[in-house]
Amino acid sequence: MRKIGLFGGSFDPIHKAHVEIAKMALKQLQLDEVQLIPTKNNPWKDKDCASQQERLEMMKIALKDEKQLTINTIEILQDSEEKNYTIDTILSLIKEHPDDEYYYIMGMDQANLFYKWKEAKKISELVHLVAFHRGGYEIDMNQITNFHFTLLKNEPIDASSSAVREGHVELLDKDVLKYITSQGLYLETIVASQMKEKRWKHTCSVAKLASEIAKANHLNEKQAYIAGMFHDIAKEMDYEKSRQIMQAHFPQYIDKPVAIWHQWVSRYVSEHVYLIDDKVVLDAIEHHTTGSTKMSAIGKCVYVADKLDPLRGYDSSAQIAICKQDIHQGFRDSLIDFYEFSTKNHRDIDECFYEIYDYFITRGEI
């Protein structure tokens, strides 16, 4: 007879604490295996943020080195679109493997509400119930006693998938974080934690527009979207921290106006905090303010989207239409507009702009 732990959840996304709890249950309960069961339709949630396949992929990445932690797809692969209920899953597993002994693992938040679960008493008779401590949730001893819960010995867990989606990426396995940023998952809520609402709305608008322009030009819209979402990630970083990053990693640009430091600092943060390793995306972030003679087509999409963002308060629809028809022409037009506007209003122009202007406008390079 095998002793099997069952750990259900949305895993949207899976984080370090999920893995830690599963390993703790293995050891403390002397289990042979813990099966993590991603739900297809969680009765406690209206929707998931990542697709089923994306959640599964993140779980595979997080569990790649854990031989006794496996993924059971019994719920996520079911044909029905009805909500998943634990009693149905347990009955199916017992039917498939009647000789196995099951331990169903949940957080204290759910243990305290267990009486609300469908056929709670029957579940408690079919499996051993196990609860782990979570920060902010006291133990309801009535529930623990009535349903014969075993309590894991753990420090209260504060981590949650919702906290990850709200920007606490330190809760993630590094390879899971790489997957999330490379696929553009949860980015709107992740970056919201790093900026004020006005800039966040601008960021989301730029990412959406950059993606649309890229798609219209048969380019990689995901790259454009990701670069757009991170182009201002360090815009509101405090001066001293920005200065330290500039001095350590971009000393050749430290004499540039402080107002444009964020394009280099945002590249650094995107690469070293959010683990983005796509050079096209990183270059697009780095060049979104000043431009560059080495601009990629994706970089041009982000550059013009930033300048033509409809939220800036003027009608840019005609210029956007040109960019969607031909990003190279739209980019050139944007350079000309910037030069003419700055000259007319007697605004200083960084010397690097003239090299870029000469390259793309005077020489007509693409």
Secondary structure as GFF3:
##gff-version 3
##sequence-region A 1 366
A	DSSP	beta_strand	3	9	.	.	.	ID=ss1
A	DSSP	alpha_helix	16	28	.	.	.	ID=ss2
A	DSSP	beta_strand	33	38	.	.	.	ID=ss3
A	DSSP	alpha_helix	52	62	.	.	.	ID=ss4
A	DSSP	beta_strand	69	71	.	.	.	ID=ss5
A	DSSP	alpha_helix	86	96	.	.	.	ID=ss6
A	DSSP	beta_strand	101	107	.	.	.	ID=ss7
A	DSSP	alpha_helix	108	112	.	.	.	ID=ss8
A	DSSP	three_ten_helix	114	116	.	.	.	ID=ss9
A	DSSP	alpha_helix	120	126	.	.	.	ID=ss10
A	DSSP	beta_strand	128	132	.	.	.	ID=ss11
A	DSSP	alpha_helix	141	146	.	.	.	ID=ss12
A	DSSP	beta_strand	150	151	.	.	.	ID=ss13
A	DSSP	alpha_helix	161	165	.	.	.	ID=ss14
A	DSSP	three_ten_helix	169	171	.	.	.	ID=ss15
A	DSSP	alpha_helix	174	183	.	.	.	ID=ss16
A	DSSP	alpha_helix	187	192	.	.	.	ID=ss17
A	DSSP	alpha_helix	197	216	.	.	.	ID=ss18
A	DSSP	alpha_helix	221	230	.	.	.	ID=ss19
A	DSSP	alpha_helix	239	249	.	.	.	ID=ss20
A	DSSP	three_ten_helix	251	253	.	.	.	ID=ss21
A	DSSP	three_ten_helix	258	260	.	.	.	ID=ss22
A	DSSP	alpha_helix	261	272	.	.	.	ID=ss23
A	DSSP	alpha_helix	279	286	.	.	.	ID=ss24
A	DSSP	alpha_helix	297	308	.	.	.	ID=ss25
A	DSSP	three_ten_helix	310	312	.	.	.	ID=ss26
A	DSSP	alpha_helix	317	325	.	.	.	ID=ss27
A	DSSP	alpha_helix	327	344	.	.	.	ID=ss28
A	DSSP	alpha_helix	351	357	.	.	.	ID=ss29
A	DSSP	pi_helix	358	362	.	.	.	ID=ss30
###
